[in-house]
Amino acid sequence: MTTSWDRPSRGPAPAGQEGTVTLGVAVAVPEPFAGALRDGRASTGDPAAAAVPPHVTVVPPVQVAADEVDDVVAHVRRVAAGVEPFVVTLLGTGTFRPVSDVVFVQVVDGARACDALQEKVRTGPLERRLGFPYHPHVTVAHDVPAAALDAVQGQLADFRAAFDVAEVAVYRCGEDGVWRVLDRAPLGGAAADGAA
């Protein structure tokens, strides 16, 4: 349902051991939609608004040995090359309450493609069990007061965006708790070898 991507105020998420880094794989929400979602999240007082770019999680945060990062990136690139680009449509809001204090924007088109992608990427060096069934979404509030959750759920209730997904991004969580793109893996092999 939700991941430690959304908890940067508590330090790097999750806390790493020496010699490891925290990686995640996601579909980035492009501008101008990302800005609107970031603004909505910031309006709740959620500190993750500045640290977690709007995204649809493909692989939740995972600890990886520093010397295995290149292998993970190569794995994501190989998988991405075999997946056709697709379209994502975001529409309206939902919540995981009362199980988790999260409000999200729903993925209505492209959910099956996101699910198929995460199943393929979550293999090899990124193989892991999920704590909850996979549910593609874009978090817009997490662990903020109920009134703020209600407000952003209403504020973004009519939100709509559609965009082409031509790549998947590997993110790395910095020591400052901010998630930054480490690599972009083109879907369908487009530009995979730098070819024009």
Sequence and secondary structure as in RCSB ss.txt:
>XXXX:A:sequence
MTTSWDRPSRGPAPAGQEGTVTLGVAVAVPEPFAGALRDGRASTGDPAAAAVPPHVTVVPPVQVAADEVDDVVAH
VRRVAAGVEPFVVTLLGTGTFRPVSDVVFVQVVDGARACDALQEKVRTGPLERRLGFPYHPHVTVAHDVPAAALD
AVQGQLADFRAAFDVAEVAVYRCGEDGVWRVLDRAPLGGAAADGAA
>XXXX:A:secstr
   GGG GGGSSSS   TTEEEEEEEEE  TTHHHHHHHHHHTTT GGGGTS SEEEEEEEEEEEGGGHHHHHHH
HHHHHHTS  EEEEEEEEEE TTTS EEEEEEEESHHHHHHHHHHHSSGGG    SS    EEEEEES  HHHHH
HHHHHTTT EEEEEE EEEEEEE TTS EEEEEEEEGGGTTTTS  
